[in-house]
């Protein structure tokens, strides 16, 4: 298995990373928002649909 950050061979102690440095780099990416998990919240889905719809719906 290779380290996802640098590609070096991993070590058991820091798996899936090769060193504490690479593990810390990955953690920093999560903490500063470089990585993000897509939200499945209903409000986010509604906002996405509204952003795609060029004509707002009007009541009758």
PQR file of N, CA, C, O and H, with PARSE charges and radii, in Angstrom:
ATOM      1  N   UNK A   1       0.851  -1.170   0.000 -0.4000 1.5000
ATOM      2  CA  UNK A   1       0.000   0.000   0.000 -0.0000 2.0000
ATOM      3  C   UNK A   1       0.902   1.240   0.000  0.5500 1.7000
ATOM      4  O   UNK A   1       1.905   1.292   0.712 -0.5500 1.4000
ATOM      5  N   UNK A   2       0.532   2.224  -0.801 -0.4000 1.5000
ATOM      6  CA  UNK A   2       1.299   3.454  -0.886 -0.0000 2.0000
ATOM      7  C   UNK A   2       0.573   4.601  -0.178  0.5500 1.7000
ATOM      8  O   UNK A   2      -0.655   4.632  -0.105 -0.5500 1.4000
ATOM      9  H   UNK A   2      -0.283   2.182  -1.380  0.4000 1.0000
ATOM     10  N   UNK A   3       1.352   5.521   0.329 -0.4000 1.5000
ATOM     11  CA  UNK A   3       0.831   6.702   1.016 -0.0000 2.0000
ATOM     12  C   UNK A   3       0.019   7.550   0.031  0.5500 1.7000
ATOM     13  O   UNK A   3       0.500   7.827  -1.068 -0.5500 1.4000
ATOM     14  H   UNK A   3       2.350   5.496   0.270  0.4000 1.0000
ATOM     15  N   UNK A   4      -1.192   7.965   0.394 -0.4000 1.5000
ATOM     16  CA  UNK A   4      -2.000   8.772  -0.521 -0.0000 2.0000
ATOM     17  C   UNK A   4      -1.436  10.179  -0.748  0.5500 1.7000
ATOM     18  O   UNK A   4      -1.800  10.829  -1.728 -0.5500 1.4000
ATOM     19  H   UNK A   4      -1.582   7.740   1.287  0.4000 1.0000
ATOM     20  N   UNK A   5      -0.560  10.659   0.132 -0.4000 1.5000
ATOM     21  CA  UNK A   5       0.002  12.005  -0.029 -0.0000 2.0000
ATOM     22  C   UNK A   5       1.240  12.015  -0.906  0.5500 1.7000
ATOM     23  O   UNK A   5       1.338  12.817  -1.835 -0.5500 1.4000
ATOM     24  H   UNK A   5      -0.265  10.131   0.928  0.4000 1.0000
ATOM     25  N   UNK A   6       2.190  11.128  -0.620 -0.4000 1.5000
ATOM     26  CA  UNK A   6       3.476  11.214  -1.317 -0.0000 2.0000
ATOM     27  C   UNK A   6       3.795   9.989  -2.166  0.5500 1.7000
ATOM     28  O   UNK A   6       4.711  10.037  -2.987 -0.5500 1.4000
ATOM     29  H   UNK A   6       2.110  10.477   0.134  0.4000 1.0000
ATOM     30  N   UNK A   7       3.056   8.889  -1.987 -0.4000 1.5000
ATOM     31  CA  UNK A   7       3.278   7.701  -2.798 -0.0000 2.0000
ATOM     32  C   UNK A   7       4.316   6.729  -2.242  0.5500 1.7000
ATOM     33  O   UNK A   7       4.531   5.668  -2.826 -0.5500 1.4000
ATOM     34  H   UNK A   7       2.312   8.850  -1.320  0.4000 1.0000
ATOM     35  N   UNK A   8       4.965   7.070  -1.123 -0.4000 1.5000
ATOM     36  CA  UNK A   8       5.952   6.170  -0.513 -0.0000 2.0000
ATOM     37  C   UNK A   8       5.247   4.970   0.113  0.5500 1.7000
ATOM     38  O   UNK A   8       4.038   4.996   0.339 -0.5500 1.4000
ATOM     39  H   UNK A   8       4.790   7.933  -0.648  0.4000 1.0000
ATOM     40  N   UNK A   9       6.010   3.926   0.387 -0.4000 1.5000
ATOM     41  CA  UNK A   9       5.483   2.733   1.049 -0.0000 2.0000
ATOM     42  C   UNK A   9       5.022   3.099   2.461  0.5500 1.7000
ATOM     43  O   UNK A   9       5.706   3.843   3.163 -0.5500 1.4000
ATOM     44  H   UNK A   9       6.993   3.905   0.203  0.4000 1.0000
ATOM     45  N   UNK A  10       3.875   2.584   2.876 -0.4000 1.5000
ATOM     46  CA  UNK A  10       3.339   2.908   4.206 -0.0000 2.0000
ATOM     47  C   UNK A  10       4.012   2.089   5.295  0.5500 1.7000
ATOM     48  O   UNK A  10       4.623   1.053   5.035 -0.5500 1.4000
ATOM     49  H   UNK A  10       3.319   1.979   2.306  0.4000 1.0000
ATOM     50  N   UNK A  11       3.885   2.580   6.517 -0.4000 1.5000
ATOM     51  CA  UNK A  11       4.347   1.832   7.686 -0.0000 2.0000
ATOM     52  C   UNK A  11       3.144   1.501   8.549  0.5500 1.7000
ATOM     53  O   UNK A  11       2.157   2.237   8.550 -0.5500 1.4000
ATOM     54  H   UNK A  11       3.389   3.422   6.728  0.4000 1.0000
ATOM     55  N   UNK A  12       3.217   0.406   9.280 -0.4000 1.5000
ATOM     56  CA  UNK A  12       2.104  -0.048  10.104 -0.0000 2.0000
ATOM     57  C   UNK A  12       1.677   1.021  11.102  0.5500 1.7000
ATOM     58  O   UNK A  12       0.481   1.205  11.328 -0.5500 1.4000
ATOM     59  H   UNK A  12       4.019  -0.191   9.280  0.4000 1.0000
ATOM     60  N   UNK A  13       2.614   1.718  11.695 -0.4000 1.5000
ATOM     61  CA  UNK A  13       2.308   2.698  12.741 -0.0000 2.0000
ATOM     62  C   UNK A  13       1.446   3.854  12.220  0.5500 1.7000
ATOM     63  O   UNK A  13       0.588   4.352  12.948 -0.5500 1.4000
ATOM     64  H   UNK A  13       3.586   1.569  11.512  0.4000 1.0000
ATOM     65  N   UNK A  14       1.659   4.286  10.975 -0.4000 1.5000
ATOM     66  CA  UNK A  14       0.959   5.458  10.449 -0.0000 2.0000
ATOM     67  C   UNK A  14      -0.001   5.127   9.300  0.5500 1.7000
ATOM     68  O   UNK A  14      -0.481   6.025   8.609 -0.5500 1.4000
ATOM     69  H   UNK A  14       2.356   3.882  10.383  0.4000 1.0000
ATOM     70  N   UNK A  15      -0.273   3.847   9.103 -0.4000 1.5000
ATOM     71  CA  UNK A  15      -1.100   3.407   8.001 -0.0000 2.0000
ATOM     72  C   UNK A  15      -2.410   4.153   7.965  0.5500 1.7000
ATOM     73  O   UNK A  15      -3.043   4.254   9.016 -0.5500 1.4000
ATOM     74  H   UNK A  15       0.117   3.117   9.664  0.4000 1.0000
ATOM     75  N   UNK A  16      -2.866   4.677   6.870 -0.4000 1.5000
ATOM     76  CA  UNK A  16      -2.444   4.441   5.504 -0.0000 2.0000
ATOM     77  C   UNK A  16      -1.354   5.404   5.018  0.5500 1.7000
ATOM     78  O   UNK A  16      -1.108   5.497   3.816 -0.5500 1.4000
ATOM     79  H   UNK A  16      -2.351   4.595   6.017  0.4000 1.0000
ATOM     80  N   UNK A  17      -0.712   6.105   5.920 -0.4000 1.5000
ATOM     81  CA  UNK A  17       0.337   7.053   5.552 -0.0000 2.0000
ATOM     82  C   UNK A  17       1.711   6.457   5.819  0.5500 1.7000
ATOM     83  O   UNK A  17       1.832   5.425   6.479 -0.5500 1.4000
ATOM     84  H   UNK A  17      -0.912   6.030   6.897  0.4000 1.0000
ATOM     85  N   UNK A  18       2.744   7.115   5.302 -0.4000 1.5000
ATOM     86  CA  UNK A  18       4.099   6.605   5.476 -0.0000 2.0000
ATOM     87  C   UNK A  18       4.774   7.192   6.708  0.5500 1.7000
ATOM     88  O   UNK A  18       5.746   6.626   7.208 -0.5500 1.4000
ATOM     89  H   UNK A  18       2.645   7.954   4.766  0.4000 1.0000
ATOM     90  N   UNK A  19       4.271   8.318   7.202 -0.4000 1.5000
ATOM     91  CA  UNK A  19       4.919   8.992   8.326 -0.0000 2.0000
ATOM     92  C   UNK A  19       3.915   9.884   9.050  0.5500 1.7000
ATOM     93  O   UNK A  19       2.814  10.130   8.559 -0.5500 1.4000
ATOM     94  H   UNK A  19       3.481   8.777   6.795  0.4000 1.0000
ATOM     95  N   UNK A  20       4.312  10.357  10.214 -0.4000 1.5000
ATOM     96  CA  UNK A  20       3.479  11.294  10.968 -0.0000 2.0000
ATOM     97  C   UNK A  20       3.285  12.580  10.177  0.5500 1.7000
ATOM     98  O   UNK A  20       2.217  13.190  10.229 -0.5500 1.4000
ATOM     99  H   UNK A  20       5.207  10.157  10.613  0.4000 1.0000
ATOM    100  N   UNK A  21       4.313  12.992   9.447 -0.4000 1.5000
ATOM    101  CA  UNK A  21       4.231  14.214   8.650 -0.0000 2.0000
ATOM    102  C   UNK A  21       3.106  14.112   7.616  0.5500 1.7000
ATOM    103  O   UNK A  21       2.297  15.033   7.496 -0.5500 1.4000
ATOM    104  H   UNK A  21       5.181  12.497   9.405  0.4000 1.0000
ATOM    105  N   UNK A  22       3.043  13.016   6.875 -0.4000 1.5000
ATOM    106  CA  UNK A  22       1.994  12.850   5.879 -0.0000 2.0000
ATOM    107  C   UNK A  22       0.618  12.740   6.538  0.5500 1.7000
ATOM    108  O   UNK A  22      -0.362  13.264   6.006 -0.5500 1.4000
ATOM    109  H   UNK A  22       3.700  12.268   6.972  0.4000 1.0000
ATOM    110  N   UNK A  23       0.532  12.074   7.675 -0.4000 1.5000
ATOM    111  CA  UNK A  23      -0.730  11.992   8.406 -0.0000 2.0000
ATOM    112  C   UNK A  23      -1.180  13.382   8.844  0.5500 1.7000
ATOM    113  O   UNK A  23      -2.362  13.710   8.750 -0.5500 1.4000
ATOM    114  H   UNK A  23       1.328  11.649   8.107  0.4000 1.0000
ATOM    115  N   UNK A  24      -0.243  14.198   9.322 -0.4000 1.5000
ATOM    116  CA  UNK A  24      -0.567  15.559   9.752 -0.0000 2.0000
ATOM    117  C   UNK A  24      -0.983  16.438   8.583  0.5500 1.7000
ATOM    118  O   UNK A  24      -1.874  17.277   8.723 -0.5500 1.4000
ATOM    119  H   UNK A  24       0.718  13.931   9.398  0.4000 1.0000
ATOM    120  N   UNK A  25      -0.353  16.256   7.441 -0.4000 1.5000
ATOM    121  CA  UNK A  25      -0.734  17.012   6.242 -0.0000 2.0000
ATOM    122  C   UNK A  25      -2.180  16.694   5.870  0.5500 1.7000
ATOM    123  O   UNK A  25      -2.958  17.595   5.557 -0.5500 1.4000
ATOM    124  H   UNK A  25       0.370  15.575   7.327  0.4000 1.0000
ATOM    125  N   UNK A  26      -2.533  15.418   5.905 -0.4000 1.5000
ATOM    126  CA  UNK A  26      -3.892  15.004   5.582 -0.0000 2.0000
ATOM    127  C   UNK A  26      -4.888  15.585   6.584  0.5500 1.7000
ATOM    128  O   UNK A  26      -5.944  16.082   6.192 -0.5500 1.4000
ATOM    129  H   UNK A  26      -1.901  14.686   6.159  0.4000 1.0000
ATOM    130  N   UNK A  27      -4.560  15.526   7.866 -0.4000 1.5000
ATOM    131  CA  UNK A  27      -5.433  16.087   8.900 -0.0000 2.0000
ATOM    132  C   UNK A  27      -5.626  17.588   8.678  0.5500 1.7000
ATOM    133  O   UNK A  27      -6.741  18.091   8.816 -0.5500 1.4000
ATOM    134  H   UNK A  27      -3.703  15.122   8.185  0.4000 1.0000
ATOM    135  N   UNK A  28      -4.569  18.297   8.341 -0.4000 1.5000
ATOM    136  CA  UNK A  28      -4.661  19.737   8.098 -0.0000 2.0000
ATOM    137  C   UNK A  28      -5.594  20.039   6.923  0.5500 1.7000
ATOM    138  O   UNK A  28      -6.326  21.029   6.948 -0.5500 1.4000
ATOM    139  H   UNK A  28      -3.663  17.888   8.228  0.4000 1.0000
ATOM    140  N   UNK A  29      -5.568  19.192   5.903 -0.4000 1.5000
ATOM    141  CA  UNK A  29      -6.466  19.395   4.761 -0.0000 2.0000
ATOM    142  C   UNK A  29      -7.929  19.266   5.182  0.5500 1.7000
ATOM    143  O   UNK A  29      -8.781  20.020   4.712 -0.5500 1.4000
ATOM    144  H   UNK A  29      -4.973  18.388   5.883  0.4000 1.0000
ATOM    145  N   UNK A  30      -8.217  18.313   6.066 -0.4000 1.5000
ATOM    146  CA  UNK A  30      -9.584  18.174   6.570 -0.0000 2.0000
ATOM    147  C   UNK A  30      -9.962  19.377   7.418  0.5500 1.7000
ATOM    148  O   UNK A  30     -11.068  19.903   7.300 -0.5500 1.4000
ATOM    149  H   UNK A  30      -7.525  17.701   6.448  0.4000 1.0000
ATOM    150  N   UNK A  31      -9.043  19.813   8.276 -0.4000 1.5000
ATOM    151  CA  UNK A  31      -9.365  20.899   9.203 -0.0000 2.0000
ATOM    152  C   UNK A  31      -9.535  22.243   8.506  0.5500 1.7000
ATOM    153  O   UNK A  31     -10.340  23.060   8.954 -0.5500 1.4000
ATOM    154  H   UNK A  31      -8.144  19.385   8.372  0.4000 1.0000
ATOM    155  N   UNK A  32      -8.802  22.496   7.424 -0.4000 1.5000
ATOM    156  CA  UNK A  32      -8.933  23.792   6.764 -0.0000 2.0000
ATOM    157  C   UNK A  32      -9.972  23.788   5.655  0.5500 1.7000
ATOM    158  O   UNK A  32     -10.176  24.810   5.000 -0.5500 1.4000
ATOM    159  H   UNK A  32      -8.149  21.832   7.061  0.4000 1.0000
ATOM    160  N   UNK A  33     -10.631  22.659   5.433 -0.4000 1.5000
ATOM    161  CA  UNK A  33     -11.719  22.598   4.461 -0.0000 2.0000
ATOM    162  C   UNK A  33     -11.314  22.225   3.054  0.5500 1.7000
ATOM    163  O   UNK A  33     -12.139  22.313   2.144 -0.5500 1.4000
ATOM    164  H   UNK A  33     -10.466  21.829   5.965  0.4000 1.0000
ATOM    165  N   UNK A  34     -10.072  21.810   2.837 -0.4000 1.5000
ATOM    166  CA  UNK A  34      -9.668  21.383   1.502 -0.0000 2.0000
ATOM    167  C   UNK A  34     -10.427  20.131   1.068  0.5500 1.7000
ATOM    168  O   UNK A  34     -10.739  19.961  -0.111 -0.5500 1.4000
ATOM    169  H   UNK A  34      -9.403  21.738   3.576  0.4000 1.0000
ATOM    170  N   UNK A  35     -10.719  19.264   2.024 -0.4000 1.5000
ATOM    171  CA  UNK A  35     -11.551  18.101   1.763 -0.0000 2.0000
ATOM    172  C   UNK A  35     -12.941  18.436   2.273  0.5500 1.7000
ATOM    173  O   UNK A  35     -13.087  19.129   3.280 -0.5500 1.4000
ATOM    174  H   UNK A  35     -10.466  19.402   2.982  0.4000 1.0000
ATOM    175  N   UNK A  36     -13.947  17.953   1.591 -0.4000 1.5000
ATOM    176  CA  UNK A  36     -15.315  18.169   2.054 -0.0000 2.0000
ATOM    177  C   UNK A  36     -16.157  16.962   1.670  0.5500 1.7000
ATOM    178  O   UNK A  36     -15.974  16.373   0.605 -0.5500 1.4000
ATOM    179  H   UNK A  36     -13.829  17.391   0.773  0.4000 1.0000
ATOM    180  N   UNK A  37     -17.064  16.611   2.536 -0.4000 1.5000
ATOM    181  CA  UNK A  37     -17.993  15.527   2.284 -0.0000 2.0000
ATOM    182  C   UNK A  37     -19.303  16.175   1.823  0.5500 1.7000
ATOM    183  O   UNK A  37     -19.811  17.068   2.501 -0.5500 1.4000
ATOM    184  H   UNK A  37     -17.212  17.089   3.402  0.4000 1.0000
ATOM    185  N   UNK A  38     -19.853  15.750   0.696 -0.4000 1.5000
ATOM    186  CA  UNK A  38     -21.097  16.357   0.210 -0.0000 2.0000
ATOM    187  C   UNK A  38     -22.230  16.195   1.214  0.5500 1.7000
ATOM    188  O   UNK A  38     -22.382  15.143   1.834 -0.5500 1.4000
ATOM    189  H   UNK A  38     -19.440  15.025   0.145  0.4000 1.0000
ATOM    190  N   UNK A  39     -23.004  17.228   1.361 -0.4000 1.5000
ATOM    191  CA  UNK A  39     -24.119  17.214   2.295 -0.0000 2.0000
ATOM    192  C   UNK A  39     -25.343  16.603   1.647  0.5500 1.7000
ATOM    193  O   UNK A  39     -25.561  16.769   0.447 -0.5500 1.4000
ATOM    194  H   UNK A  39     -22.881  18.083   0.858  0.4000 1.0000
ATOM    195  N   UNK A  40     -26.137  15.905   2.423 -0.4000 1.5000
ATOM    196  CA  UNK A  40     -27.402  15.365   1.952 -0.0000 2.0000
ATOM    197  C   UNK A  40     -28.576  16.016   2.679  0.5500 1.7000
ATOM    198  O   UNK A  40     -29.693  15.501   2.660 -0.5500 1.4000
ATOM    199  H   UNK A  40     -25.960  15.770   3.397  0.4000 1.0000
ATOM    200  N   UNK A  41     -28.310  17.156   3.321 -0.4000 1.5000
ATOM    201  CA  UNK A  41     -29.378  17.848   4.048 -0.0000 2.0000
ATOM    202  C   UNK A  41     -30.410  18.382   3.063  0.5500 1.7000
ATOM    203  O   UNK A  41     -30.063  18.811   1.963 -0.5500 1.4000
ATOM    204  H   UNK A  41     -27.402  17.575   3.337  0.4000 1.0000
ATOM    205  N   UNK A  42     -31.664  18.357   3.455 -0.4000 1.5000
ATOM    206  CA  UNK A  42     -32.750  18.781   2.589 -0.0000 2.0000
ATOM    207  C   UNK A  42     -32.596  20.246   2.164  0.5500 1.7000
ATOM    208  O   UNK A  42     -32.878  20.581   1.013 -0.5500 1.4000
ATOM    209  H   UNK A  42     -31.947  18.009   4.349  0.4000 1.0000
ATOM    210  N   UNK A  43     -32.156  21.120   3.068 -0.4000 1.5000
ATOM    211  CA  UNK A  43     -32.001  22.541   2.733 -0.0000 2.0000
ATOM    212  C   UNK A  43     -30.981  22.719   1.615  0.5500 1.7000
ATOM    213  O   UNK A  43     -31.175  23.543   0.722 -0.5500 1.4000
ATOM    214  H   UNK A  43     -31.927  20.849   4.003  0.4000 1.0000
ATOM    215  N   UNK A  44     -29.902  21.956   1.659 -0.4000 1.5000
ATOM    216  CA  UNK A  44     -28.879  22.059   0.626 -0.0000 2.0000
ATOM    217  C   UNK A  44     -29.415  21.593  -0.728  0.5500 1.7000
ATOM    218  O   UNK A  44     -29.101  22.187  -1.760 -0.5500 1.4000
ATOM    219  H   UNK A  44     -29.744  21.286   2.384  0.4000 1.0000
ATOM    220  N   UNK A  45     -30.212  20.545  -0.725 -0.4000 1.5000
ATOM    221  CA  UNK A  45     -30.780  20.052  -1.973 -0.0000 2.0000
ATOM    222  C   UNK A  45     -31.750  21.061  -2.570  0.5500 1.7000
ATOM    223  O   UNK A  45     -31.773  21.254  -3.785 -0.5500 1.4000
ATOM    224  H   UNK A  45     -30.467  20.063   0.113  0.4000 1.0000
ATOM    225  N   UNK A  46     -32.561  21.714  -1.719 -0.4000 1.5000
ATOM    226  CA  UNK A  46     -33.489  22.731  -2.201 -0.0000 2.0000
ATOM    227  C   UNK A  46     -32.742  23.922  -2.788  0.5500 1.7000
ATOM    228  O   UNK A  46     -33.137  24.441  -3.832 -0.5500 1.4000
ATOM    229  H   UNK A  46     -32.543  21.557  -0.731  0.4000 1.0000
ATOM    230  N   UNK A  47     -31.686  24.356  -2.146 -0.4000 1.5000
ATOM    231  CA  UNK A  47     -30.898  25.482  -2.642 -0.0000 2.0000
ATOM    232  C   UNK A  47     -30.268  25.138  -3.987  0.5500 1.7000
ATOM    233  O   UNK A  47     -30.182  25.990  -4.870 -0.5500 1.4000
ATOM    234  H   UNK A  47     -31.365  23.935  -1.298  0.4000 1.0000
ATOM    235  N   UNK A  48     -29.837  23.914  -4.140 -0.4000 1.5000
ATOM    236  CA  UNK A  48     -29.233  23.485  -5.404 -0.0000 2.0000
ATOM    237  C   UNK A  48     -30.265  23.499  -6.522  0.5500 1.7000
ATOM    238  O   UNK A  48     -29.970  23.935  -7.634 -0.5500 1.4000
ATOM    239  H   UNK A  48     -29.907  23.222  -3.422  0.4000 1.0000
ATOM    240  N   UNK A  49     -31.464  23.028  -6.235 -0.4000 1.5000
ATOM    241  CA  UNK A  49     -32.528  23.020  -7.242 -0.0000 2.0000
ATOM    242  C   UNK A  49     -32.903  24.447  -7.613  0.5500 1.7000
ATOM    243  O   UNK A  49     -33.081  24.742  -8.794 -0.5500 1.4000
ATOM    244  H   UNK A  49     -31.704  22.674  -5.331  0.4000 1.0000
ATOM    245  N   UNK A  50     -33.027  25.336  -6.639 -0.4000 1.5000
ATOM    246  CA  UNK A  50     -33.368  26.727  -6.916 -0.0000 2.0000
ATOM    247  C   UNK A  50     -32.292  27.407  -7.750  0.5500 1.7000
ATOM    248  O   UNK A  50     -32.609  28.229  -8.609 -0.5500 1.4000
ATOM    249  H   UNK A  50     -32.882  25.096  -5.679  0.4000 1.0000
ATOM    250  N   UNK A  51     -31.047  27.082  -7.515 -0.4000 1.5000
ATOM    251  CA  UNK A  51     -29.954  27.676  -8.274 -0.0000 2.0000
ATOM    252  C   UNK A  51     -29.980  27.212  -9.726  0.5500 1.7000
ATOM    253  O   UNK A  51     -29.568  27.956 -10.616 -0.5500 1.4000
ATOM    254  H   UNK A  51     -30.790  26.414  -6.817  0.4000 1.0000
ATOM    255  N   UNK A  52     -30.454  26.007  -9.978 -0.4000 1.5000
ATOM    256  CA  UNK A  52     -30.518  25.483 -11.336 -0.0000 2.0000
ATOM    257  C   UNK A  52     -31.736  25.984 -12.091  0.5500 1.7000
ATOM    258  O   UNK A  52     -31.697  26.052 -13.320 -0.5500 1.4000
ATOM    259  H   UNK A  52     -30.790  25.403  -9.255  0.4000 1.0000
ATOM    260  N   UNK A  53     -32.826  26.341 -11.399 -0.4000 1.5000
ATOM    261  CA  UNK A  53     -34.075  26.747 -12.021 -0.0000 2.0000
ATOM    262  C   UNK A  53     -34.021  28.236 -12.361  0.5500 1.7000
ATOM    263  O   UNK A  53     -34.035  29.069 -11.454 -0.5500 1.4000
ATOM    264  H   UNK A  53     -32.857  26.286 -10.401  0.4000 1.0000
ATOM    265  N   UNK A  54     -33.960  28.593 -13.665 -0.4000 1.5000
ATOM    266  CA  UNK A  54     -33.851  30.010 -14.026 -0.0000 2.0000
ATOM    267  C   UNK A  54     -35.139  30.793 -13.777  0.5500 1.7000
ATOM    268  O   UNK A  54     -35.076  31.997 -13.529 -0.5500 1.4000
ATOM    269  H   UNK A  54     -33.949  27.916 -14.401  0.4000 1.0000
ATOM    270  N   UNK A  55     -36.314  30.140 -13.835 -0.4000 1.5000
ATOM    271  CA  UNK A  55     -37.572  30.819 -13.615 -0.0000 2.0000
ATOM    272  C   UNK A  55     -38.150  30.401 -12.270  0.5500 1.7000
ATOM    273  O   UNK A  55     -38.496  29.234 -12.090 -0.5500 1.4000
ATOM    274  H   UNK A  55     -36.365  29.162 -14.036  0.4000 1.0000
ATOM    275  N   UNK A  56     -38.264  31.333 -11.317 -0.4000 1.5000
ATOM    276  CA  UNK A  56     -38.857  30.971 -10.033 -0.0000 2.0000
ATOM    277  C   UNK A  56     -40.327  30.602 -10.209  0.5500 1.7000
ATOM    278  O   UNK A  56     -41.022  31.162 -11.056 -0.5500 1.4000
ATOM    279  H   UNK A  56     -37.984  32.281 -11.464  0.4000 1.0000
ATOM    280  N   UNK A  57     -40.781  29.671  -9.413 -0.4000 1.5000
ATOM    281  CA  UNK A  57     -42.184  29.250  -9.477 -0.0000 2.0000
ATOM    282  C   UNK A  57     -43.038  30.301  -8.787  0.5500 1.7000
ATOM    283  O   UNK A  57     -42.693  30.806  -7.718 -0.5500 1.4000
ATOM    284  H   UNK A  57     -40.217  29.216  -8.724  0.4000 1.0000
ATOM    285  N   UNK A  58     -44.175  30.623  -9.430 -0.4000 1.5000
ATOM    286  CA  UNK A  58     -45.091  31.621  -8.882 -0.0000 2.0000
ATOM    287  C   UNK A  58     -46.376  30.933  -8.473  0.5500 1.7000
ATOM    288  O   UNK A  58     -46.818  29.996  -9.138 -0.5500 1.4000
ATOM    289  H   UNK A  58     -44.455  30.213 -10.298  0.4000 1.0000
ATOM    290  N   UNK A  59     -46.976  31.380  -7.397 -0.4000 1.5000
ATOM    291  CA  UNK A  59     -48.298  30.802  -7.030 -0.0000 2.0000
ATOM    292  C   UNK A  59     -49.354  31.235  -8.031  0.5500 1.7000
ATOM    293  O   UNK A  59     -49.230  32.286  -8.661 -0.5500 1.4000
ATOM    294  H   UNK A  59     -46.617  32.141  -6.856  0.4000 1.0000
ATOM    295  N   UNK A  60     -50.372  30.440  -8.173 -0.4000 1.5000
ATOM    296  CA  UNK A  60     -51.439  30.732  -9.134 -0.0000 2.0000
ATOM    297  C   UNK A  60     -52.246  31.906  -8.714  0.5500 1.7000
ATOM    298  O   UNK A  60     -53.187  32.288  -9.411 -0.5500 1.4000
ATOM    299  H   UNK A  60     -50.473  29.587  -7.662  0.4000 1.0000
TER
END
